[in-house]
Amino acid sequence: MSFSIRMTAEERSLADSYAKLHSLTLAEAFKRALFERIEDEYDVTVADEAYQDYLDSGCKSTPAEDFWKELDEQI
């Protein structure tokens, strides 16, 4: 799939500079930036859900030792 993006001359210059700095093509730079943003937003969503679960549990946490035991039992 391909698509086009309209940019001002200033935006294009900035994007070109970024790509060059990281030894990427412009397409690779945009693709990397897009997927990094998606991953970041996913991580925030997962963290928010985990925090809400923690609050819903009455702010109870599991000792790390119990967590590792539980993982060992699942293997």
Biopython code that builds the backbone (N, CA, C, O; Angstrom):
import numpy as np
from Bio.PDB.StructureBuilder import StructureBuilder

atoms = [
    (1, "MET", "N", (0.848, -1.172, 0.000)),
    (1, "MET", "CA", (0.000, 0.000, 0.000)),
    (1, "MET", "C", (0.889, 1.228, 0.000)),
    (1, "MET", "O", (1.930, 1.250, 0.657)),
    (2, "SER", "N", (0.495, 2.211, -0.708)),
    (2, "SER", "CA", (1.222, 3.469, -0.700)),
    (2, "SER", "C", (0.239, 4.612, -0.517)),
    (2, "SER", "O", (-0.950, 4.482, -0.808)),
    (3, "PHE", "N", (0.748, 5.722, -0.035)),
    (3, "PHE", "CA", (-0.091, 6.903, 0.139)),
    (3, "PHE", "C", (0.780, 8.137, 0.045)),
    (3, "PHE", "O", (2.006, 8.044, 0.101)),
    (4, "SER", "N", (0.164, 9.267, -0.094)),
    (4, "SER", "CA", (0.914, 10.518, -0.180)),
    (4, "SER", "C", (0.521, 11.416, 0.992)),
    (4, "SER", "O", (-0.573, 11.321, 1.548)),
    (5, "ILE", "N", (1.449, 12.275, 1.333)),
    (5, "ILE", "CA", (1.238, 13.213, 2.434)),
    (5, "ILE", "C", (1.588, 14.603, 1.924)),
    (5, "ILE", "O", (2.647, 14.809, 1.332)),
    (6, "ARG", "N", (0.710, 15.535, 2.154)),
    (6, "ARG", "CA", (0.994, 16.922, 1.787)),
    (6, "ARG", "C", (1.702, 17.593, 2.966)),
    (6, "ARG", "O", (1.239, 17.534, 4.105)),
    (7, "MET", "N", (2.822, 18.225, 2.668)),
    (7, "MET", "CA", (3.597, 18.916, 3.693)),
    (7, "MET", "C", (4.031, 20.274, 3.169)),
    (7, "MET", "O", (4.188, 20.486, 1.966)),
    (8, "THR", "N", (4.215, 21.170, 4.101)),
    (8, "THR", "CA", (4.809, 22.450, 3.733)),
    (8, "THR", "C", (6.290, 22.216, 3.453)),
    (8, "THR", "O", (6.830, 21.159, 3.780)),
    (9, "ALA", "N", (6.927, 23.182, 2.860)),
    (9, "ALA", "CA", (8.363, 23.073, 2.591)),
    (9, "ALA", "C", (9.139, 22.898, 3.896)),
    (9, "ALA", "O", (10.110, 22.144, 3.954)),
    (10, "GLU", "N", (8.705, 23.596, 4.935)),
    (10, "GLU", "CA", (9.368, 23.498, 6.237)),
    (10, "GLU", "C", (9.203, 22.094, 6.830)),
    (10, "GLU", "O", (10.158, 21.522, 7.355)),
    (11, "GLU", "N", (8.000, 21.551, 6.744)),
    (11, "GLU", "CA", (7.758, 20.196, 7.250)),
    (11, "GLU", "C", (8.587, 19.174, 6.471)),
    (11, "GLU", "O", (9.162, 18.261, 7.064)),
    (12, "ARG", "N", (8.649, 19.323, 5.150)),
    (12, "ARG", "CA", (9.428, 18.397, 4.316)),
    (12, "ARG", "C", (10.909, 18.473, 4.674)),
    (12, "ARG", "O", (11.588, 17.449, 4.753)),
    (13, "SER", "N", (11.396, 19.664, 4.884)),
    (13, "SER", "CA", (12.796, 19.836, 5.252)),
    (13, "SER", "C", (13.105, 19.163, 6.584)),
    (13, "SER", "O", (14.134, 18.504, 6.730)),
    (14, "LEU", "N", (12.213, 19.333, 7.548)),
    (14, "LEU", "CA", (12.386, 18.701, 8.851)),
    (14, "LEU", "C", (12.352, 17.184, 8.729)),
    (14, "LEU", "O", (13.183, 16.492, 9.316)),
    (15, "ALA", "N", (11.393, 16.669, 7.968)),
    (15, "ALA", "CA", (11.286, 15.219, 7.775)),
    (15, "ALA", "C", (12.513, 14.668, 7.065)),
    (15, "ALA", "O", (13.033, 13.621, 7.450)),
    (16, "ASP", "N", (12.979, 15.360, 6.036)),
    (16, "ASP", "CA", (14.188, 14.931, 5.324)),
    (16, "ASP", "C", (15.405, 14.925, 6.249)),
    (16, "ASP", "O", (16.217, 14.001, 6.205)),
    (17, "SER", "N", (15.528, 15.948, 7.078)),
    (17, "SER", "CA", (16.651, 16.033, 8.017)),
    (17, "SER", "C", (16.616, 14.881, 9.013)),
    (17, "SER", "O", (17.645, 14.277, 9.315)),
    (18, "TYR", "N", (15.410, 14.580, 9.523)),
    (18, "TYR", "CA", (15.262, 13.475, 10.465)),
    (18, "TYR", "C", (15.663, 12.159, 9.819)),
    (18, "TYR", "O", (16.415, 11.380, 10.403)),
    (19, "ALA", "N", (15.163, 11.911, 8.618)),
    (19, "ALA", "CA", (15.474, 10.666, 7.909)),
    (19, "ALA", "C", (16.973, 10.556, 7.659)),
    (19, "ALA", "O", (17.561, 9.497, 7.877)),
    (20, "LYS", "N", (17.583, 11.619, 7.213)),
    (20, "LYS", "CA", (19.015, 11.607, 6.944)),
    (20, "LYS", "C", (19.814, 11.367, 8.215)),
    (20, "LYS", "O", (20.775, 10.598, 8.206)),
    (21, "LEU", "N", (19.434, 12.009, 9.296)),
    (21, "LEU", "CA", (20.115, 11.854, 10.580)),
    (21, "LEU", "C", (20.128, 10.395, 11.033)),
    (21, "LEU", "O", (21.097, 9.937, 11.638)),
    (22, "HIS", "N", (19.046, 9.665, 10.737)),
    (22, "HIS", "CA", (18.919, 8.275, 11.167)),
    (22, "HIS", "C", (19.212, 7.280, 10.038)),
    (22, "HIS", "O", (18.936, 6.087, 10.163)),
    (23, "SER", "N", (19.768, 7.781, 8.947)),
    (23, "SER", "CA", (20.134, 6.944, 7.791)),
    (23, "SER", "C", (18.949, 6.125, 7.286)),
    (23, "SER", "O", (19.065, 4.925, 7.038)),
    (24, "LEU", "N", (17.822, 6.789, 7.139)),
    (24, "LEU", "CA", (16.595, 6.149, 6.665)),
    (24, "LEU", "C", (16.100, 6.863, 5.421)),
    (24, "LEU", "O", (16.420, 8.029, 5.187)),
    (25, "THR", "N", (15.321, 6.152, 4.632)),
    (25, "THR", "CA", (14.593, 6.833, 3.575)),
    (25, "THR", "C", (13.450, 7.581, 4.243)),
    (25, "THR", "O", (13.102, 7.307, 5.391)),
    (26, "LEU", "N", (12.882, 8.509, 3.528)),
    (26, "LEU", "CA", (11.760, 9.256, 4.083)),
    (26, "LEU", "C", (10.599, 8.314, 4.395)),
    (26, "LEU", "O", (9.938, 8.455, 5.425)),
    (27, "ALA", "N", (10.355, 7.356, 3.506)),
    (27, "ALA", "CA", (9.272, 6.388, 3.735)),
    (27, "ALA", "C", (9.536, 5.562, 4.991)),
    (27, "ALA", "O", (8.629, 5.335, 5.792)),
    (28, "GLU", "N", (10.778, 5.112, 5.162)),
    (28, "GLU", "CA", (11.115, 4.326, 6.359)),
    (28, "GLU", "C", (10.949, 5.153, 7.630)),
    (28, "GLU", "O", (10.486, 4.645, 8.651)),
    (29, "ALA", "N", (11.326, 6.420, 7.565)),
    (29, "ALA", "CA", (11.203, 7.297, 8.736)),
    (29, "ALA", "C", (9.738, 7.458, 9.137)),
    (29, "ALA", "O", (9.403, 7.382, 10.319)),
    (30, "PHE", "N", (8.863, 7.681, 8.147)),
    (30, "PHE", "CA", (7.440, 7.831, 8.462)),
    (30, "PHE", "C", (6.852, 6.525, 8.983)),
    (30, "PHE", "O", (6.059, 6.532, 9.925)),
    (31, "LYS", "N", (7.233, 5.412, 8.379)),
    (31, "LYS", "CA", (6.723, 4.114, 8.822)),
    (31, "LYS", "C", (7.156, 3.831, 10.256)),
    (31, "LYS", "O", (6.353, 3.397, 11.082)),
    (32, "ARG", "N", (8.423, 4.078, 10.542)),
    (32, "ARG", "CA", (8.932, 3.848, 11.903)),
    (32, "ARG", "C", (8.198, 4.738, 12.908)),
    (32, "ARG", "O", (7.790, 4.275, 13.973)),
    (33, "ALA", "N", (8.034, 6.006, 12.564)),
    (33, "ALA", "CA", (7.354, 6.940, 13.470)),
    (33, "ALA", "C", (5.915, 6.514, 13.724)),
    (33, "ALA", "O", (5.435, 6.577, 14.856)),
    (34, "LEU", "N", (5.228, 6.081, 12.676)),
    (34, "LEU", "CA", (3.841, 5.642, 12.822)),
    (34, "LEU", "C", (3.734, 4.457, 13.774)),
    (34, "LEU", "O", (2.912, 4.466, 14.690)),
    (35, "PHE", "N", (4.560, 3.441, 13.559)),
    (35, "PHE", "CA", (4.447, 2.251, 14.390)),
    (35, "PHE", "C", (4.945, 2.478, 15.813)),
    (35, "PHE", "O", (4.445, 1.847, 16.745)),
    (36, "GLU", "N", (5.914, 3.361, 15.996)),
    (36, "GLU", "CA", (6.325, 3.708, 17.356)),
    (36, "GLU", "C", (5.187, 4.393, 18.097)),
    (36, "GLU", "O", (4.965, 4.139, 19.281)),
    (37, "ARG", "N", (4.476, 5.253, 17.403)),
    (37, "ARG", "CA", (3.333, 5.945, 18.018)),
    (37, "ARG", "C", (2.233, 4.953, 18.389)),
    (37, "ARG", "O", (1.650, 5.039, 19.470)),
    (38, "ILE", "N", (1.954, 4.015, 17.491)),
    (38, "ILE", "CA", (0.940, 2.992, 17.767)),
    (38, "ILE", "C", (1.345, 2.171, 18.985)),
    (38, "ILE", "O", (0.522, 1.925, 19.867)),
    (39, "GLU", "N", (2.611, 1.741, 19.043)),
    (39, "GLU", "CA", (3.094, 0.956, 20.183)),
    (39, "GLU", "C", (3.007, 1.749, 21.482)),
    (39, "GLU", "O", (2.603, 1.212, 22.513)),
    (40, "ASP", "N", (3.386, 3.028, 21.435)),
    (40, "ASP", "CA", (3.323, 3.870, 22.636)),
    (40, "ASP", "C", (1.893, 3.992, 23.150)),
    (40, "ASP", "O", (1.647, 3.873, 24.350)),
    (41, "GLU", "N", (0.959, 4.227, 22.246)),
    (41, "GLU", "CA", (-0.437, 4.364, 22.669)),
    (41, "GLU", "C", (-0.981, 3.042, 23.214)),
    (41, "GLU", "O", (-1.762, 3.037, 24.166)),
    (42, "TYR", "N", (-0.573, 1.929, 22.617)),
    (42, "TYR", "CA", (-0.985, 0.616, 23.115)),
    (42, "TYR", "C", (-0.444, 0.410, 24.533)),
    (42, "TYR", "O", (-1.172, -0.031, 25.422)),
    (43, "ASP", "N", (0.843, 0.734, 24.739)),
    (43, "ASP", "CA", (1.448, 0.582, 26.063)),
    (43, "ASP", "C", (0.722, 1.418, 27.114)),
    (43, "ASP", "O", (0.505, 0.957, 28.235)),
    (44, "VAL", "N", (0.352, 2.631, 26.760)),
    (44, "VAL", "CA", (-0.371, 3.501, 27.697)),
    (44, "VAL", "C", (-1.729, 2.891, 28.029)),
    (44, "VAL", "O", (-2.154, 2.908, 29.184)),
    (45, "THR", "N", (-2.409, 2.355, 27.020)),
    (45, "THR", "CA", (-3.721, 1.740, 27.243)),
    (45, "THR", "C", (-3.610, 0.543, 28.184)),
    (45, "THR", "O", (-4.411, 0.399, 29.108)),
    (46, "VAL", "N", (-2.617, -0.315, 27.948)),
    (46, "VAL", "CA", (-2.417, -1.488, 28.800)),
    (46, "VAL", "C", (-2.079, -1.053, 30.227)),
    (46, "VAL", "O", (-2.587, -1.635, 31.186)),
    (47, "ALA", "N", (-1.235, -0.044, 30.375)),
    (47, "ALA", "CA", (-0.873, 0.445, 31.704)),
    (47, "ALA", "C", (-2.089, 1.034, 32.414)),
    (47, "ALA", "O", (-2.282, 0.793, 33.606)),
    (48, "ASP", "N", (-2.908, 1.799, 31.702)),
    (48, "ASP", "CA", (-4.115, 2.375, 32.303)),
    (48, "ASP", "C", (-5.066, 1.280, 32.778)),
    (48, "ASP", "O", (-5.651, 1.384, 33.856)),
    (49, "GLU", "N", (-5.217, 0.225, 31.964)),
    (49, "GLU", "CA", (-6.093, -0.885, 32.356)),
    (49, "GLU", "C", (-5.543, -1.614, 33.576)),
    (49, "GLU", "O", (-6.304, -1.988, 34.468)),
    (50, "ALA", "N", (-4.234, -1.818, 33.623)),
    (50, "ALA", "CA", (-3.620, -2.489, 34.774)),
    (50, "ALA", "C", (-3.784, -1.643, 36.035)),
    (50, "ALA", "O", (-4.056, -2.168, 37.115)),
    (51, "TYR", "N", (-3.616, -0.344, 35.887)),
    (51, "TYR", "CA", (-3.782, 0.539, 37.040)),
    (51, "TYR", "C", (-5.230, 0.538, 37.520)),
    (51, "TYR", "O", (-5.484, 0.550, 38.724)),
    (52, "GLN", "N", (-6.169, 0.523, 36.594)),
    (52, "GLN", "CA", (-7.585, 0.474, 36.975)),
    (52, "GLN", "C", (-7.901, -0.835, 37.687)),
    (52, "GLN", "O", (-8.658, -0.839, 38.658)),
    (53, "ASP", "N", (-7.333, -1.950, 37.221)),
    (53, "ASP", "CA", (-7.509, -3.240, 37.903)),
    (53, "ASP", "C", (-6.968, -3.163, 39.328)),
    (53, "ASP", "O", (-7.581, -3.681, 40.261)),
    (54, "TYR", "N", (-5.820, -2.514, 39.487)),
    (54, "TYR", "CA", (-5.215, -2.335, 40.803)),
    (54, "TYR", "C", (-6.139, -1.518, 41.705)),
    (54, "TYR", "O", (-6.366, -1.883, 42.859)),
    (55, "LEU", "N", (-6.668, -0.421, 41.183)),
    (55, "LEU", "CA", (-7.582, 0.395, 41.982)),
    (55, "LEU", "C", (-8.849, -0.380, 42.326)),
    (55, "LEU", "O", (-9.336, -0.308, 43.454)),
    (56, "ASP", "N", (-9.389, -1.129, 41.346)),
    (56, "ASP", "CA", (-10.607, -1.906, 41.567)),
    (56, "ASP", "C", (-10.409, -3.004, 42.605)),
    (56, "ASP", "O", (-11.367, -3.434, 43.247)),
    (57, "SER", "N", (-9.165, -3.460, 42.773)),
    (57, "SER", "CA", (-8.888, -4.521, 43.745)),
    (57, "SER", "C", (-8.717, -3.962, 45.155)),
    (57, "SER", "O", (-8.428, -4.707, 46.092)),
    (58, "GLY", "N", (-8.897, -2.656, 45.302)),
    (58, "GLY", "CA", (-8.689, -2.040, 46.609)),
    (58, "GLY", "C", (-7.227, -1.704, 46.833)),
    (58, "GLY", "O", (-6.766, -1.628, 47.972)),
    (59, "CYS", "N", (-6.512, -1.507, 45.764)),
    (59, "CYS", "CA", (-5.083, -1.170, 45.797)),
    (59, "CYS", "C", (-4.252, -2.282, 46.426)),
    (59, "CYS", "O", (-3.289, -2.037, 47.153)),
    (60, "LYS", "N", (-4.653, -3.500, 46.122)),
    (60, "LYS", "CA", (-3.886, -4.655, 46.611)),
    (60, "LYS", "C", (-2.942, -5.104, 45.514)),
    (60, "LYS", "O", (-3.308, -5.159, 44.340)),
    (61, "SER", "N", (-1.734, -5.419, 45.912)),
    (61, "SER", "CA", (-0.758, -5.905, 44.945)),
    (61, "SER", "C", (-0.307, -7.304, 45.347)),
    (61, "SER", "O", (-0.521, -7.742, 46.477)),
    (62, "THR", "N", (0.305, -7.976, 44.425)),
    (62, "THR", "CA", (0.807, -9.327, 44.663)),
    (62, "THR", "C", (2.310, -9.246, 44.876)),
    (62, "THR", "O", (3.010, -8.634, 44.069)),
    (63, "PRO", "N", (2.819, -9.846, 45.937)),
    (63, "PRO", "CA", (4.274, -9.855, 46.120)),
    (63, "PRO", "C", (4.947, -10.502, 44.911)),
    (63, "PRO", "O", (4.419, -11.456, 44.339)),
    (64, "ALA", "N", (6.088, -9.995, 44.532)),
    (64, "ALA", "CA", (6.797, -10.502, 43.358)),
    (64, "ALA", "C", (7.067, -11.997, 43.477)),
    (64, "ALA", "O", (6.981, -12.723, 42.487)),
    (65, "GLU", "N", (7.388, -12.456, 44.665)),
    (65, "GLU", "CA", (7.665, -13.887, 44.877)),
    (65, "GLU", "C", (6.452, -14.742, 44.500)),
    (65, "GLU", "O", (6.607, -15.790, 43.874)),
    (66, "ASP", "N", (5.258, -14.307, 44.872)),
    (66, "ASP", "CA", (4.037, -15.040, 44.519)),
    (66, "ASP", "C", (3.796, -15.008, 43.010)),
    (66, "ASP", "O", (3.347, -15.991, 42.421)),
    (67, "PHE", "N", (4.098, -13.881, 42.405)),
    (67, "PHE", "CA", (3.932, -13.745, 40.962)),
    (67, "PHE", "C", (4.830, -14.735, 40.231)),
    (67, "PHE", "O", (4.379, -15.417, 39.310)),
    (68, "TRP", "N", (6.096, -14.819, 40.631)),
    (68, "TRP", "CA", (7.024, -15.750, 39.967)),
    (68, "TRP", "C", (6.598, -17.194, 40.180)),
    (68, "TRP", "O", (6.728, -18.012, 39.270)),
    (69, "LYS", "N", (6.090, -17.527, 41.370)),
    (69, "LYS", "CA", (5.603, -18.881, 41.624)),
    (69, "LYS", "C", (4.445, -19.205, 40.708)),
    (69, "LYS", "O", (4.385, -20.298, 40.144)),
    (70, "GLU", "N", (3.523, -18.266, 40.550)),
    (70, "GLU", "CA", (2.371, -18.460, 39.689)),
    (70, "GLU", "C", (2.806, -18.701, 38.241)),
    (70, "GLU", "O", (2.249, -19.549, 37.545)),
    (71, "LEU", "N", (3.791, -17.953, 37.810)),
    (71, "LEU", "CA", (4.293, -18.154, 36.444)),
    (71, "LEU", "C", (4.946, -19.528, 36.276)),
    (71, "LEU", "O", (4.759, -20.188, 35.254)),
    (72, "ASP", "N", (5.704, -19.949, 37.274)),
    (72, "ASP", "CA", (6.346, -21.264, 37.217)),
    (72, "ASP", "C", (5.319, -22.386, 37.138)),
    (72, "ASP", "O", (5.542, -23.390, 36.461)),
    (73, "GLU", "N", (4.207, -22.218, 37.821)),
    (73, "GLU", "CA", (3.160, -23.243, 37.816)),
    (73, "GLU", "C", (2.489, -23.354, 36.439)),
    (73, "GLU", "O", (1.978, -24.415, 36.083)),
    (74, "GLN", "N", (2.493, -22.281, 35.684)),
    (74, "GLN", "CA", (1.834, -22.287, 34.374)),
    (74, "GLN", "C", (2.713, -22.913, 33.307)),
    (74, "GLN", "O", (2.222, -23.249, 32.230)),
    (75, "ILE", "N", (3.962, -23.073, 33.573)),
    (75, "ILE", "CA", (4.881, -23.635, 32.565)),
    (75, "ILE", "C", (4.870, -25.133, 32.563)),
    (75, "ILE", "O", (5.585, -25.755, 31.776)),
]
sb = StructureBuilder()
sb.init_structure("model")
sb.init_model(0)
sb.init_chain("A")
sb.init_seg("    ")
for serial, (resi, resn, name, xyz) in enumerate(atoms, 1):
    if name == "N":
        sb.init_residue(resn, " ", resi, " ")
    sb.init_atom(name, np.array(xyz, "f"), 0.0, 1.0, " ", f" {name:<3s}", serial, name[0])
structure = sb.get_structure()
